[in-house]
Amino acid sequence: MLDEVTLERRLATLEQEVADLKHKSEHSSASGTWLDKLVGSISDESAFLEALEYGRSFRQADRPTDDASGQA
C-alpha cells in the first residue's frame, strides 16, 4: 500500500486537476454554446454546400426504393 506522503501528494494533484477542470468549464460555458462557436467557422461556403449535397446523395442512395419495399 502507498505511504501517507504519497497519498497526500496524489490527492493534492487530483484536487488541483478538478479545480482546473471546473475553471475551464465555467469559462467555456460563459463564452456561448457550441453553435455560437461554430457560426462563421466555415471559410469556403461552396465547399461546405458541396459536402452537404454529397452527404444528402449518400443518404438517399442508401434508402430502399419504393419498388423493392413493396415486394416480399
Residue, then its C-alpha position, 0 to 999 in steps of 0.5 A: m500500500l502507498d505511504e501517507v506522503t504519497l497519498e497526500r501528494r496524489l490527492a493534492t494533484l487530483e484536487q488541483e486537476v478538478a479545480d482546473l477542470k471546473h475553471k475551464s468549464e465555467h469559462s467555456s460555458a460563459s463564452g456561448t454554446w457550441l453553435d455560437k462557436l461554430v457560426g462563421s467557422i466555415s471559410d469556403e461556403s461552396a465547399f461546405l454546400e458541396a459536402l452537404e449535397y454529397g452527404r444528402s446523395f449518400r443518404q438517399a442512395d442508401r434508402p430502399t426504393d419504393d419498388a423493392s419495399g413493396q415486394a416480399 
